[in-house]
Amino acid sequence: MRYTDNSKILEAERLLYSDPDSAYDILSSIKYPESMSHADYAAWCLHYTHAQYKCYKEIASDSLIRIALEYFNGSKVNKYSGTAYYLSGCISELHQDREKAMLAYENAINILKHTEEYNILGLSLFNKGYIYKQNEIYREAYDNFKNSLELFQKTENKRYLIPAYFEISNTLFHLDAPLDSIMYYSNKALDLANEIEHTSLKYQIISRQGELLSDVDYRTATNYLLAGYNNVEHLRNRNASFLAYTYSHMGMSDSVMYYHNFTEPDSREDEAEILRYLAEARVFSNEKEYKNAYNSIERAYFKQDYIFRHKLQQQLYLTDKQFDLTEKEKENTKLIISNRNKVIAIGILIIGVLAILLILTLAVINHRKKQTAYIINQQKLEFELRNRQLELEKKKELLMSKLKQRIELTLQFHNLEQKRVRTSKSDDLLAMITDQIVLKESEWAYYIDEADSIFGNKLSVLQSNYSELTAHDMIVIVLICLEIGVPDSCNLLNTSKNTMYIRRKRIKKRLGIDPEADLSAWLYNYVVDES
C-alpha cells in the first residue's frame, strides 16, 4: 500500500508536534483534497484531523478520520493505522461516546505495541486510563497511566510526562496508597511543570497537593490552596471549600466564613460541599452553637448518603454498559467472520478453474477461521474474567465504603452528642440517625449475602460445614473477613468490646479451633485465600 509523496502533506506531518498551527494552515491551503489520489487524500484526512485536534478546533463528525481508517486499516503502515484509531478514539470522547472511544484505543494499542511510535501508543494508553478513571475503575486506570508513563520516559516528552505523573498520583489516592507515594508522583509532575514553565499546570498540581495535605498539614495545605485559589480560575470554588475546611482546623473562624462565602453549590463538587458543611460544624462547635453544628453535620451526612446511593446507581449502569460492550464485540466478531466468508466466495469465483489451488486456499482459510475463532474465544473469556474481577472489586469497595461511612459518622455523632444542647427535637433526630447507622439484625442478611458473593460463596460453605454458627456469629465473621477492626465492629453493632471478644471466643469454640488461635488468620485462610 502506497503512502503519500505530496510535499505539502509531508511538511505538515513534520510540523504536527512542534508547530500544529502551521501544520493546520498548510493542510487547509490544499484546495479540493478529495480530488487527489486515494493515498494522498487518506494521508490528508489523517493529518488534517490530527492538526484540528491538536489546535483545539471543533470536530463535528468522524467522517474524515473514517476515510483514513478505511485506507490504512490492515496495511503494513502500522504508524498511520494506529494513529487513525487513536484519533478516532479522541473524537469519540469529544462526542461523549466512551465505549466507542475505548474500542478505538484498544485497536490503536494492539497495532502500535510492536512499533516504536511511543508517543501515540502512550497517549492511547493514557486516554484509556482516563476513561477507566471517569468510570471509577481505579486499578485499571493506574495500570494504563503507569504504562503510558514508561513510554513517555522513552521519548522524554515532558509535556506528556506531566499529566502521566499527575494522574498516577490521583489514582494512587483513590487506591488508598501511602501519602509518600502519592506525593512522590505529584512532585515529579510539579518539577517538570516548573522546568518547562507551564504555569497553569503548575498551580493545578499545587492546588491538588493542598487537597492531599488538608488532613495532614493544615498550614502547608492552606498555603498551597491559596496559591491555587489566586491563580486557577476554574478551581476557585473547589479551593475555597478546602480553604474553609483547613482554616476551620486552625480555629480561624473569620477566614472560614470568608472563603465559605466565596463557594457556590456545584453538583460536580460533592466532596467540596461536604467539606463546607464540616467546616461550618467546626466553627459552630468552637462558638458553642451546638445546635447549628449538629445541623451542619446532619447536612454532611445526608449529602454523603446521597453520593453513596448515586455511585451505586452509576455502578449498576456501568455494569449494564459493559454488558452492552460485550454484545457489540460479539456483533463485530460476526461481521468479521461474515466479511471473511465474502472474501472466500470471491476467491472461489476468481480461481474456480484452478481446482488444486482452490483446495489449498480453502484449507488455509479453514485453518485461519479456526485460529481466529480460538483467539476470539480466548479474548472473550479473558474479557469476561476481567469484568467479573472488576465487578467483585467494585462490589467490595462499595460495601466497605458503606460500612466505613457508618463508622465515621457514628464517631462524629458520638463526639457531637457529648457537647450539644439537648432538645427534644434534636434527640429525636439523633435517634433517627443513630438508628440508620447501627447495623440492625434485619440488615445482617444483606451484608452476609453481599460478602458471600464477594468471597465466592465460601461463607455459605463455612456455615454449612459448621451448622452451629448463628446469624450473630456470621455477621461478626463477615466484619472480620472485610478487615473491620474490633472498635469499628463494636460501633457498627452497637456493642461493647467485652461482648465482641466473648462472641469471638464462642465462634472459635463452634469452629473447633484452639482458643488461643488467631481467629482472623483462620478465617482468612478458609474464606479469603480460597475465594
C-alpha positions in Angstrom: 0.0 0.0 0.0 1.4 3.4 -1.1 1.9 6.3 1.3 1.7 9.9 0.1 4.6 11.7 -1.6 2.8 15.1 -1.6 5.3 17.7 -0.4 2.7 19.8 1.5 1.3 16.9 3.4 4.7 15.6 4.3 5.8 19.1 5.5 2.6 19.4 7.6 3.2 16.0 9.1 6.8 17.1 10.1 5.3 20.2 11.9 2.4 18.4 13.7 4.1 18.1 17.1 6.4 21.2 17.1 4.0 23.7 15.4 0.5 22.3 14.9 -1.0 25.7 13.9 1.4 25.9 10.9 0.6 22.3 10.0 -3.1 23.1 10.1 -2.6 26.2 7.9 -0.6 24.1 5.3 -3.3 21.4 5.1 -6.1 24.0 4.9 -4.3 25.6 2.0 -4.8 22.5 -0.2 -7.8 23.1 -2.4 -10.1 20.2 -3.3 -8.1 17.5 -1.4 -10.8 14.9 -2.3 -9.7 15.2 -5.9 -6.2 13.9 -5.0 -5.2 10.2 -5.3 -6.6 7.8 -2.8 -3.3 7.6 -0.9 -2.8 11.4 -0.8 -6.4 12.0 0.3 -6.2 9.4 3.1 -3.0 11.0 4.4 -4.5 14.4 4.2 -7.6 13.3 6.1 -5.4 11.7 8.8 -3.1 14.7 9.4 -5.8 17.3 8.9 -7.9 15.7 11.7 -4.8 15.4 13.9 -4.0 19.1 13.3 -7.6 20.0 14.2 -7.4 18.1 17.4 -4.0 19.5 18.5 -5.2 23.1 17.7 -8.5 22.5 19.7 -10.6 23.1 16.6 -14.2 21.9 16.6 -14.6 18.5 15.0 -18.2 18.0 14.1 -18.0 14.4 12.9 -15.6 11.5 12.4 -16.2 11.3 8.6 -12.6 12.3 7.7 -10.9 10.0 10.1 -13.0 7.1 8.9 -11.7 7.7 5.4 -8.1 7.4 6.8 -9.1 4.3 8.8 -10.6 2.5 5.8 -7.4 3.1 3.8 -4.7 2.4 6.4 -6.5 -0.4 8.3 -4.9 -3.8 7.7 -1.9 -2.3 5.9 1.7 -2.6 6.8 2.0 1.1 7.7 1.1 0.5 11.4 2.2 4.0 12.4 -0.7 5.6 10.4 -3.2 2.9 11.0 -2.6 3.1 14.8 -2.7 6.9 14.7 -6.0 6.8 12.9 -7.5 4.6 15.6 -6.1 6.9 18.3 -7.7 10.0 16.7 -11.0 8.1 16.2 -11.0 7.4 20.0 -10.3 11.1 20.7 -13.2 12.2 18.5 -15.5 9.7 20.1 -14.5 11.1 23.6 -15.3 14.6 22.3 -18.7 13.4 21.4 -19.2 11.7 24.8 -19.1 8.1 23.4 -16.7 6.4 25.8 -17.5 2.9 24.7 -16.6 3.6 21.1 -13.5 5.6 22.3 -12.3 2.6 24.4 -12.6 0.2 21.4 -10.7 2.6 19.2 -7.9 3.0 21.8 -7.7 -0.8 22.2 -7.2 -1.2 18.4 -4.6 1.6 18.4 -2.7 -0.2 21.2 -2.8 -3.6 19.5 -1.4 -2.1 16.3 1.3 0.1 17.8 2.5 -2.1 20.7 5.2 -3.7 18.4 6.3 -0.4 16.9 8.4 2.4 18.2 5.6 5.0 17.9 5.8 5.6 21.7 4.0 8.9 21.9 0.8 7.8 20.1 0.9 4.5 21.9 1.4 6.3 25.2 -1.4 8.7 24.5 -3.8 5.8 23.7 -2.9 4.1 27.0 -3.3 7.4 28.9 -6.7 8.2 27.4 -7.8 4.6 28.1 -6.7 5.1 31.7 -8.6 8.3 31.9 -11.9 6.6 30.8 -11.3 4.0 33.5 -10.8 6.8 36.0 -14.0 8.5 34.9 -15.8 5.2 35.4 -14.1 4.9 38.9 -12.2 1.7 38.0 -9.1 3.0 39.6 -6.9 -0.2 39.4 -7.2 -0.4 35.6 -6.7 3.4 35.4 -3.5 3.2 37.4 -2.1 0.3 35.2 -2.7 2.3 32.0 -1.3 5.5 33.3 1.8 3.7 34.5 2.3 2.0 31.1 1.9 5.4 29.4 4.5 6.9 31.7 7.1 4.2 30.8 6.6 5.1 27.1 6.8 8.9 27.6 10.0 8.3 29.5 11.5 6.7 26.4 10.6 9.8 24.3 11.5 12.2 27.2 8.4 14.2 26.2 7.9 16.4 29.2 4.5 17.8 28.2 3.2 14.2 28.2 5.1 13.1 31.3 3.5 15.8 33.5 -0.1 14.6 33.1 1.1 11.0 33.4 2.8 11.6 36.8 -0.2 13.8 37.9 -2.9 11.1 37.1 -0.8 8.3 38.7 -0.7 10.4 41.9 -4.5 10.9 41.7 -5.3 7.2 41.1 -3.0 6.2 43.9 -5.0 8.5 46.2 -8.2 6.6 45.2 -6.5 3.3 45.8 -5.6 4.4 49.4 -1.8 4.3 48.7 0.6 5.8 51.3 0.8 9.6 51.1 4.5 9.4 50.4 3.9 7.5 47.2 1.1 9.9 46.2 3.2 13.0 46.8 6.2 11.4 45.0 4.5 11.3 41.7 2.8 14.7 42.3 6.2 16.3 43.0 7.6 14.7 39.8 4.8 16.4 37.8 5.4 19.7 39.7 9.2 19.7 39.0 8.6 19.2 35.2 5.9 21.9 35.1 8.4 24.3 36.7 11.1 23.2 34.3 9.1 23.9 31.2 7.4 27.0 32.8 3.9 25.6 32.3 2.1 28.0 34.8 -1.4 26.7 34.6 -0.4 23.1 35.1 1.9 24.1 37.9 -0.8 25.7 40.0 -3.3 22.9 39.3 -0.7 20.5 40.8 -0.1 22.8 43.7 -3.8 23.0 44.4 -4.1 19.2 44.3 -1.2 18.9 46.8 -3.1 21.3 49.1 -6.1 18.9 49.0 -3.9 15.9 49.7 -2.4 17.6 52.7 -5.7 19.1 54.0 -6.0 16.4 56.7 -2.3 16.1 57.5 -0.6 19.6 57.5 -3.2 22.3 57.7 -0.8 25.3 57.4 1.1 23.9 54.4 -2.2 22.8 52.8 -3.6 26.3 53.3 -0.6 27.9 51.6 -0.9 25.6 48.6 -4.6 26.1 48.3 -4.2 29.9 48.5 -1.7 29.7 45.6 -4.2 27.7 43.5 -7.1 29.9 44.6 -5.3 33.0 43.3 -4.0 31.5 40.0 -6.5 28.9 38.7 -9.9 30.4 37.9 -11.8 27.2 37.2 -10.7 25.6 40.5 -11.6 28.7 42.7 -14.8 27.3 44.0 -13.2 24.0 45.0 -10.1 25.7 46.5 -12.4 28.0 48.5 -14.2 24.9 50.1 -10.9 23.3 51.0 -9.6 26.6 52.4 -12.7 26.9 54.6 -12.0 23.3 55.8 -8.3 23.8 56.6 -8.9 27.2 58.3 -11.6 25.5 60.5 -9.0 23.1 61.8 -6.7 26.0 62.7 -9.5 27.7 64.6 -9.6 30.8 62.3 -13.4 31.2 62.1 -13.3 34.6 60.3 -11.2 33.0 57.4 -13.6 30.0 57.4 -16.6 32.2 56.8 -14.7 34.5 54.3 -14.0 31.6 52.0 -17.2 29.9 52.8 -19.0 32.9 51.3 -17.0 32.5 48.1 -18.2 29.0 47.5 -21.2 28.1 45.4 -23.1 24.8 45.2 -21.8 22.7 42.3 -23.1 19.2 41.6 -19.7 18.3 40.2 -18.0 19.2 43.5 -19.8 17.0 46.1 -16.6 16.5 48.1 -16.2 20.3 48.4 -19.8 20.7 49.5 -19.3 18.1 52.3 -16.1 19.9 53.4 -18.0 23.2 53.7 -20.6 21.6 56.0 -17.8 20.1 58.1 -16.1 23.5 58.3 -19.3 25.1 59.4 -19.9 22.5 62.0 -16.4 23.0 63.5 -16.9 26.8 63.6 -20.3 26.4 65.3 -18.8 23.9 67.7 -16.0 26.3 68.7 -18.5 29.0 69.3 -20.6 26.6 71.4 -23.5 26.8 68.9 -24.0 23.1 69.2 -27.5 23.0 67.6 -26.1 24.7 64.4 -23.1 22.4 64.5 -25.4 19.4 64.7 -27.5 20.7 61.7 -24.3 21.1 59.6 -23.1 17.6 60.5 -26.6 16.4 59.6 -26.4 18.0 56.1 -22.9 16.5 55.6 -24.4 13.1 56.5 -27.3 13.3 54.1 -25.0 14.6 51.3 -22.6 11.7 51.8 -25.5 9.3 51.8 -26.8 10.8 48.5 -23.3 10.4 47.0 -23.1 6.8 48.0 -26.5 6.0 46.5 -25.7 7.9 43.3 -22.4 5.9 43.0 -24.2 2.6 43.5 -26.7 3.5 40.7 -23.9 4.6 38.5 -22.1 1.3 39.1 -25.2 -0.6 38.1 -25.4 1.5 35.0 -21.7 0.8 34.1 -22.2 -2.9 34.6 -25.1 -2.7 32.0 -22.9 -0.7 29.7 -20.1 -3.3 30.0 -22.6 -6.0 29.0 -23.6 -3.9 26.0 -19.9 -3.6 25.1 -19.6 -7.4 25.2 -22.6 -7.7 22.9 -21.1 -5.2 20.5 -17.9 -7.2 20.4 -19.9 -10.2 19.5 -21.5 -8.3 16.7 -18.2 -7.2 15.4 -16.9 -10.7 15.5 -19.8 -11.9 13.5 -19.2 -9.1 11.0 -15.5 -10.1 10.7 -16.4 -13.7 10.0 -19.1 -12.6 7.5 -16.7 -10.4 5.6 -14.1 -13.2 5.6 -16.7 -15.6 4.1 -17.4 -13.0 1.4 -13.7 -12.8 0.6 -13.6 -16.6 0.3 -16.6 -16.6 -2.0 -15.0 -14.1 -4.3 -11.7 -16.1 -4.3 -13.6 -19.2 -5.3 -15.2 -17.4 -8.3 -11.8 -16.0 -9.4 -9.8 -19.2 -9.2 -12.7 -21.6 -9.8 -10.9 -23.2 -12.8 -7.8 -24.0 -10.8 -9.1 -26.9 -8.7 -5.8 -27.7 -6.9 -5.2 -24.1 -5.9 -8.8 -23.8 -4.8 -8.4 -26.8 -2.4 -5.2 -25.4 -0.9 -6.8 -22.0 -0.5 -9.9 -23.4 1.3 -7.6 -25.4 3.6 -5.6 -22.3 4.6 -8.8 -20.3 5.1 -10.4 -23.0 7.2 -7.3 -23.1 9.4 -7.4 -19.4 9.8 -11.0 -19.4 10.7 -10.4 -22.0 13.4 -7.4 -19.9 14.6 -9.5 -16.7 14.6 -12.4 -18.4 16.4 -10.0 -19.7 19.0 -8.4 -16.3 19.5 -11.8 -14.6 19.7 -13.0 -17.2 22.2 -9.9 -16.7 24.3 -10.3 -12.9 24.2 -14.0 -13.3 25.2 -13.1 -15.5 28.2 -10.3 -13.1 29.3 -12.7 -10.1 28.9 -15.5 -11.9 30.9 -13.0 -12.9 33.6 -11.6 -9.4 33.9 -15.1 -7.9 34.0 -16.0 -10.4 36.8 -12.9 -9.5 38.8 -13.6 -5.7 38.4 -17.2 -6.2 39.4 -16.2 -8.1 42.6 -13.6 -5.5 43.4 -16.1 -2.6 42.9 -18.7 -4.5 44.9 -16.3 -4.9 47.8 -15.3 -1.2 47.6 -18.9 -0.1 47.7 -19.7 -2.4 50.6 -16.6 -1.2 52.5 -17.4 2.4 51.7 -20.9 2.0 53.2 -19.5 0.4 56.4 -16.7 3.0 56.7 -19.2 5.8 56.2 -21.4 4.4 59.0 -18.3 4.1 61.3 -17.1 7.6 60.6 -20.5 9.2 61.1 -21.0 7.2 64.3 -17.8 8.7 65.8 -18.8 12.2 64.7 -22.3 11.9 66.2 -20.9 10.5 69.5 -18.4 13.4 69.8 -21.1 15.9 69.0 -23.6 14.4 71.4 -21.3 15.0 74.3 -21.2 18.7 73.6 -24.6 19.7 72.2 -27.5 21.3 73.9 -30.1 18.6 74.3 -33.6 19.3 72.9 -36.5 17.0 72.2 -36.3 17.7 68.5 -32.5 17.0 68.3 -32.9 13.9 70.5 -35.5 12.5 68.1 -33.3 13.3 65.1 -30.2 11.9 66.7 -32.1 8.7 67.5 -33.3 8.5 63.9 -29.7 9.0 62.5 -28.2 6.5 65.0 -30.9 4.0 64.0 -29.7 4.4 60.4 -26.0 4.0 61.3 -26.1 0.9 63.6 -26.4 -2.4 61.7 -29.8 -3.9 62.7 -30.5 -7.6 62.6 -32.8 -7.1 59.7 -29.8 -5.8 57.7 -27.4 -8.6 58.6 -28.7 -10.9 55.8 -27.9 -8.3 53.2 -24.3 -7.8 54.3 -23.8 -11.6 54.8 -25.1 -12.3 51.3 -23.0 -9.5 49.7 -19.8 -10.7 51.4 -20.7 -14.3 50.4 -20.9 -13.2 46.8 -17.5 -11.3 47.0 -15.7 -14.3 48.6 -17.1 -16.9 46.1 -19.8 -18.4 48.3 -17.2 -19.5 50.8 -19.3 -18.1 53.7 -22.2 -20.4 52.7 -19.8 -23.4 52.7 -18.5 -22.4 56.1 -22.0 -22.1 57.6 -22.9 -25.5 56.0 -19.8 -27.2 57.4 -20.3 -25.7 60.9 -24.0 -25.8 61.4 -23.8 -24.4 65.0 -22.9 -21.0 63.7 -25.7 -18.5 64.3 -26.7 -15.2 62.5 -24.9 -13.3 65.3 -21.7 -15.4 64.5 -22.0 -14.9 60.8 -22.2 -11.0 60.9 -19.1 -11.0 63.2 -17.3 -13.3 60.7 -18.3 -11.0 57.8 -16.8 -8.0 59.6 -13.6 -9.9 60.3 -13.3 -11.0 56.6 -13.8 -7.5 55.5 -10.9 -6.5 57.8 -13.1 -4.3 60.0 -11.4 -3.9 63.4 -12.9 -4.6 66.8 -13.5 -1.0 67.8 -15.3 -0.3 64.4 -17.2 -3.5 64.7 -18.4 -2.5 68.1 -19.7 0.8 66.7 -21.5 -0.9 63.8 -23.2 -3.5 66.1 -23.7 -1.1 69.0 -22.0 -3.4 71.4 -19.0 -3.3 73.8 -15.5 -4.7 73.3 -16.0 -7.2 76.0 -19.1 -8.6 74.3 -17.3 -8.7 71.0 -14.4 -10.7 72.4 -16.9 -13.1 74.0 -18.6 -13.6 70.7 -15.2 -14.3 69.0 -14.4 -16.9 71.7 -17.8 -18.5 71.1 -17.1 -18.6 67.3 -13.7 -20.3 67.9 -15.5 -23.0 70.0 -18.1 -23.6 67.4 -15.4 -23.9 64.7 -13.5 -26.3 66.8 -10.2 -24.4 66.7 -7.7 -23.7 69.5 -9.0 -20.9 71.9 -5.5 -19.3 71.6 -5.5 -19.4 67.8 -5.8 -16.2 65.7 -9.5 -16.2 64.5 -8.8 -13.6 61.8 -5.9 -15.6 60.3 -8.0 -18.8 60.4 -10.9 -17.2 58.6 -8.6 -15.5 56.1 -7.1 -18.9 55.1 -10.6 -20.5 54.9 -12.6 -17.8 53.2 -10.4 -15.2 51.6 -7.4 -17.2 50.3 -9.7 -19.8 48.7 -12.1 -17.3 47.2 
